[in-house]
Amino acid sequence: MKVVVAHNRYREAIPSGENVIVDTEIGQLREAGVEVIPFQRSSDSIDAMSAARKALLPISPIYGAAAQRELAAVLRAERPDVLHLHNPYPLLSPWVIRTAHAHGVPVVQTVHNYRQVCSSGLYFRDGHNCHDCRGKLLGVPAIRNRCYRGSAAQSAIMATTLAVHRPTWRSVDRYIALTDKIAAHLTDYGIPTDRIVIKPNGLPDPGAPAPLGEGFLYGARLSPEKGLALLLDAWRRHPDGSLGPLRIAGDGELRPLAEAAAAERSDVTYLGPLDRAGMTAARQASAVVVAVPTWEDVLPTVILEAMSSGRAVLGTAVGGIPYLVGTGPAAAGWLAEPDPVSLAAALPLARADAASAAAAARARYREHFHPGVLTPRLISIYAEMSGTLSTRR
């Protein structure tokens, strides 16, 4: 089987769970004997573009002429069975779906966010969840609120892109919804249920967990929707040192909050931005990983990394986090409502039961999120799609 994997990579300076998942999935497929042809572009390349190419960037989310020419050449030369699309913005454009169909190649898309409807992809703005553009032919609220990159002009382009490509998205042959919440989002958008399959992301097995560390680790982009302010509010409701250490890793606009908390309390340490090895070391030094977004986070990679490493998770009950963590005795940790009172009450419980929950987290990973479970499911999706558009060739 031959598969083209199409993905516009996010900037490497900003940690992206989606980039990690795409790279991981390619490796898993190749190990399983699938011939994978990456068709990737990186947003890092924009800075080095000529003035002429930069001038065309505003329309690239709608069409992306260079990407269509290059993809068409790949499809003619390789004649793949399936094109698997992840993120198309800004350099690929959803038009790659039309290009693939024009060459008789069926398209599978993994949905990592809500950008079929929402210009930012988050259903989140100004510190709160927002669904103002749902059901609208054109996302005027996104333009008015500058939801895409803080720019009215760029928001107008993205809103127009979403309007233009509504029929494009509805032509995708099979959607991979990472959780039941994403499946519901797609159904609400008008995708028939028989074209949606739920398959979460998975990560390679890192092996037997290291001995349990101490305290809590928060590792995320330091932006409002990721919940750092919520965590610090809950943390301050306990005496300094009573919960053990809190380590904060990451960078972003809320970095001053992390630095101020570390200066204020002896039990808070700000580690700064960490590479993958640094995050692994920080995770091993901790007992519980905290993932407390306030937006409807789809499937946080930090939780998968924690579970695979035998670390329990304290998460907010939003988006796909309940799907990941689970409930009952086999849960990988604890869920709290995204408010400081609920989270503050959960912190001492997590500290007290970290060891038993860590074992459950590792078991849940092996049962539900191990590549040995998920890769065959992905290949079966490809096999079902292969040849479905053969009459177009």
C-alpha positions in Angstrom: 0.0 0.0 0.0 1.2 3.5 -0.9 0.0 6.6 1.0 0.8 10.3 0.5 0.8 12.1 3.9 0.1 15.8 3.4 0.8 18.2 6.3 1.6 21.9 6.7 4.1 21.8 9.6 3.7 24.4 12.3 6.7 26.5 13.2 9.3 24.5 15.0 9.9 27.3 17.5 6.4 26.7 18.9 6.0 23.2 20.2 3.3 21.4 18.2 1.7 18.1 19.3 0.4 17.8 15.8 3.8 17.8 14.2 4.9 15.1 16.7 1.9 13.0 15.9 2.4 13.2 12.1 6.0 12.3 12.4 5.2 9.4 14.8 2.4 8.1 12.6 4.6 8.1 9.5 7.2 6.1 11.4 4.6 3.6 12.7 3.2 3.1 9.2 6.6 2.5 7.7 7.4 -0.1 10.4 4.1 -1.8 9.4 5.2 -2.1 5.8 3.2 0.9 4.3 5.0 3.0 1.7 4.6 6.5 2.9 5.4 9.5 0.7 5.4 12.7 2.8 4.1 15.8 1.1 4.9 18.4 3.7 5.4 22.2 3.7 6.6 24.2 6.8 5.5 27.6 8.0 9.2 28.1 8.8 9.8 28.5 5.1 7.7 31.6 4.8 10.5 33.9 6.1 12.9 32.8 3.3 10.4 33.3 0.5 10.9 35.8 -2.2 8.8 39.0 -2.2 6.8 37.7 -5.1 5.8 34.5 -3.3 5.1 36.4 -0.1 2.7 38.6 -2.0 0.7 35.5 -2.9 0.5 34.2 0.6 -2.8 35.8 1.5 -4.7 33.6 -1.0 -2.7 30.4 -0.3 -5.2 29.1 2.2 -7.9 29.3 -0.5 -5.9 27.8 -3.4 -2.1 27.5 -3.0 -1.2 27.2 -6.7 2.4 26.0 -6.1 1.3 23.2 -3.8 -1.3 22.0 -6.3 1.2 21.8 -9.1 3.7 20.0 -6.9 1.1 17.6 -5.5 -0.3 16.8 -8.9 3.3 15.8 -10.1 3.6 13.5 -7.0 0.3 11.9 -7.7 1.0 11.3 -11.3 4.5 9.8 -10.6 3.6 7.7 -7.5 -0.1 6.8 -8.1 -0.8 6.3 -4.4 -3.8 4.4 -3.0 -4.8 7.2 -0.5 -3.9 10.7 0.4 -4.0 11.3 4.2 -4.3 15.0 5.0 -3.6 16.6 8.4 -3.2 20.4 8.5 -3.5 22.2 5.2 -2.9 25.8 6.4 -1.5 28.1 5.2 0.7 26.7 2.3 -1.2 23.6 1.1 -4.8 24.7 1.2 -7.9 22.4 1.4 -7.6 22.4 -2.4 -5.3 19.4 -2.1 -8.5 17.4 -1.6 -9.8 18.5 -5.0 -6.4 17.8 -6.6 -6.3 14.3 -5.1 -9.8 13.6 -6.3 -9.0 14.9 -9.8 -6.3 12.2 -9.9 -8.6 9.5 -8.7 -7.1 9.3 -5.2 -9.4 9.1 -2.2 -8.7 11.4 0.8 -8.6 10.6 4.5 -8.3 13.5 6.9 -7.4 13.4 10.6 -9.2 16.3 12.3 -6.9 17.9 14.9 -9.0 21.0 15.6 -12.3 22.8 14.7 -11.1 24.7 11.6 -13.9 23.5 9.4 -16.0 26.1 11.2 -13.7 28.2 13.4 -11.1 30.5 11.9 -8.7 30.0 14.8 -9.5 26.3 15.0 -10.0 26.5 18.8 -13.6 27.5 19.4 -12.0 30.0 21.9 -11.5 33.7 22.0 -11.0 36.5 24.6 -10.6 34.0 27.4 -13.8 32.0 26.8 -15.2 29.3 24.6 -16.9 30.6 21.5 -19.2 29.1 18.9 -20.3 32.3 17.2 -19.5 31.1 13.7 -21.3 27.8 13.9 -24.1 27.6 11.3 -23.0 30.7 9.5 -22.3 30.8 5.8 -19.5 33.4 6.4 -17.7 33.7 9.7 -18.4 37.5 10.2 -17.8 37.2 14.0 -14.3 35.9 13.3 -13.6 38.9 11.2 -15.1 41.3 13.7 -13.1 39.8 16.6 -9.8 39.3 14.6 -9.8 35.7 15.5 -7.0 34.6 13.1 -3.6 35.9 14.1 -5.2 39.0 15.6 -5.8 40.5 12.2 -9.1 41.5 10.7 -7.6 41.2 7.1 -6.2 37.7 7.8 -9.4 36.7 9.6 -11.4 37.8 6.6 -9.2 35.6 4.3 -9.6 32.6 6.6 -13.4 33.1 7.0 -13.6 33.3 3.2 -11.5 30.1 2.9 -13.8 28.2 5.2 -16.9 29.4 3.2 -15.3 28.6 -0.2 -14.2 25.1 0.9 -17.4 24.0 2.6 -18.1 21.7 -0.3 -14.5 20.6 -0.4 -14.6 19.5 3.2 -17.8 17.7 2.6 -16.2 15.7 -0.2 -13.5 14.1 2.0 -14.0 10.3 1.7 -13.2 9.4 5.3 -12.8 11.6 8.4 -10.7 10.3 11.3 -12.2 11.9 14.4 -9.7 11.7 17.3 -12.5 11.5 19.9 -16.3 11.4 20.2 -16.3 15.2 20.6 -14.7 15.7 17.2 -17.1 13.2 15.7 -20.0 15.3 17.1 -18.4 18.4 15.7 -18.2 16.9 12.2 -21.8 15.6 12.4 -22.9 19.1 13.3 -21.0 20.4 10.3 -23.1 18.1 8.1 -20.7 15.1 7.6 -22.6 11.8 7.4 -21.8 9.5 10.2 -20.9 6.7 7.9 -17.9 8.8 6.7 -16.6 9.3 10.2 -14.4 6.9 12.2 -13.1 7.5 15.7 -9.4 6.7 16.0 -7.3 8.5 18.6 -3.6 9.4 18.2 -1.0 7.1 19.7 2.6 7.3 20.6 5.5 4.7 20.5 5.9 2.7 23.7 8.9 4.2 25.6 9.3 1.1 27.6 9.1 0.4 31.3 8.3 3.6 33.3 11.0 5.2 35.3 10.5 5.2 39.1 7.9 7.7 40.1 9.1 11.2 40.8 7.7 13.9 43.0 5.1 16.6 42.5 3.4 18.0 39.4 4.5 18.9 35.9 2.7 21.4 33.7 4.2 21.5 30.2 2.4 23.4 27.4 2.4 26.5 25.3 2.0 29.4 27.7 -1.1 30.9 26.1 -4.5 31.7 27.8 -6.4 28.7 26.5 -3.9 26.2 28.0 -4.9 27.0 31.6 -1.8 28.2 33.3 -3.6 31.0 35.1 -6.3 28.5 36.2 -3.6 26.2 37.6 -1.7 29.0 39.5 -5.0 30.2 41.0 -5.8 26.7 42.2 -2.2 26.2 43.4 -2.2 29.4 45.5 -5.1 28.1 47.5 -2.7 25.7 49.2 0.1 26.6 51.6 3.6 26.9 50.0 5.1 23.4 49.9 2.0 21.4 51.0 1.6 19.8 47.6 5.2 19.2 46.7 6.9 20.9 43.8 5.2 22.3 40.7 7.4 22.5 37.6 6.3 24.6 34.7 7.7 24.1 31.2 6.9 26.0 28.0 7.0 29.5 26.6 4.5 32.0 25.3 2.7 35.2 26.1 1.9 34.1 29.7 5.6 33.5 30.5 5.5 36.4 33.0 2.9 34.5 35.0 5.1 31.5 35.3 8.2 33.6 36.2 6.2 35.6 38.9 4.8 32.4 40.5 8.4 30.9 40.7 9.6 34.1 42.3 6.7 34.2 44.7 6.7 30.6 46.0 9.4 28.1 46.9 7.4 25.2 45.5 7.1 26.5 41.9 9.9 26.2 39.4 9.8 27.6 35.9 11.9 25.5 33.6 11.5 27.5 30.5 11.0 26.0 27.0 12.3 22.4 26.9 13.1 20.1 24.0 11.9 16.6 23.9 14.7 15.2 26.0 14.2 18.0 28.5 10.5 17.2 28.8 11.2 13.5 29.2 13.5 14.3 32.1 11.0 16.7 33.7 8.3 14.1 33.4 10.4 11.5 35.0 11.2 13.8 37.9 7.4 14.3 38.5 4.6 12.1 39.8 1.6 13.7 38.1 1.3 15.6 34.8 -1.2 18.5 34.8 -3.2 19.3 31.6 -5.8 21.9 32.4 -6.8 23.8 29.2 -10.0 25.8 29.4 -10.7 25.5 25.6 -12.2 22.3 24.1 -8.7 20.7 23.6 -9.0 17.9 21.1 -6.4 15.3 22.2 -3.5 16.8 24.1 -0.2 15.0 23.2 1.1 15.8 26.7 -1.5 13.4 28.2 -0.5 10.6 25.8 3.2 11.1 26.7 2.3 11.0 30.4 0.3 7.8 30.1 2.8 6.0 28.0 5.5 7.0 30.6 3.5 5.7 33.5 2.5 9.1 34.9 -1.0 9.9 36.1 -2.8 12.9 34.7 -4.8 15.7 36.4 -6.9 17.2 33.7 -9.9 19.5 33.1 -13.1 17.9 32.0 -13.1 19.6 28.5 -12.8 18.5 24.9 -11.2 15.1 24.5 -9.5 14.9 27.9 -12.3 12.8 29.5 -11.9 10.4 26.5 -8.2 10.1 27.1 -8.2 9.9 30.9 -11.3 7.7 31.3 -13.4 7.2 34.4 -13.7 4.7 37.2 -11.1 2.5 38.8 -9.2 2.1 35.5 -8.9 5.9 34.9 -5.5 7.4 34.1 -6.0 10.1 36.7 -8.5 12.7 37.7 -10.8 15.2 36.1 -11.8 18.6 37.4 -14.1 21.3 36.2 -12.2 24.2 34.6 -12.5 26.4 37.7 -10.0 27.1 40.4 -12.2 25.7 43.3 -12.6 22.3 41.6 -9.0 22.1 40.5 -7.8 23.1 44.0 -9.8 20.3 45.5 -8.4 17.8 43.1 -4.7 18.6 43.6 -4.3 16.9 47.1 -6.2 13.9 45.8 -3.8 13.6 42.9 -0.8 13.9 45.2 -2.1 11.2 47.6 -3.0 8.7 44.9 -0.3 9.3 42.3 1.3 5.8 42.6 -1.9 3.8 42.0 -3.1 6.1 39.3 0.3 5.9 37.5 -0.1 2.1 37.1 -3.6 2.6 35.7 -2.4 5.3 33.3 0.3 2.9 31.9 -2.3 0.1 31.5 -4.8 2.4 29.8 -2.1 3.6 27.3 -1.2 0.0 26.4 -4.9 -1.0 25.9 -6.1 2.0 23.9 -3.3 4.2 22.6 -0.4 1.8 21.8 0.7 1.7 18.1 0.1 -2.0 18.2 -3.6 -1.3 18.6 -3.9 1.9 16.5 -1.7 1.3 13.5 -3.6 -1.7 12.2 -6.8 0.3 12.6 -5.3 3.1 10.4 -4.2 0.7 7.8 -7.7 -0.8 7.7 -9.1 2.6 7.0 -6.7 3.1 4.1 -7.6 -0.4 2.8 -11.3 0.4 2.9 -10.7 3.6 0.9 -8.2 2.2 -1.6 -9.8 2.0 -5.0 -13.0 3.8 -4.0 -12.3 6.5 -6.6 -10.8 4.2 -9.2 -13.3 5.2 -11.8 -11.8 8.7 -11.7 -8.4 7.6 -12.8 
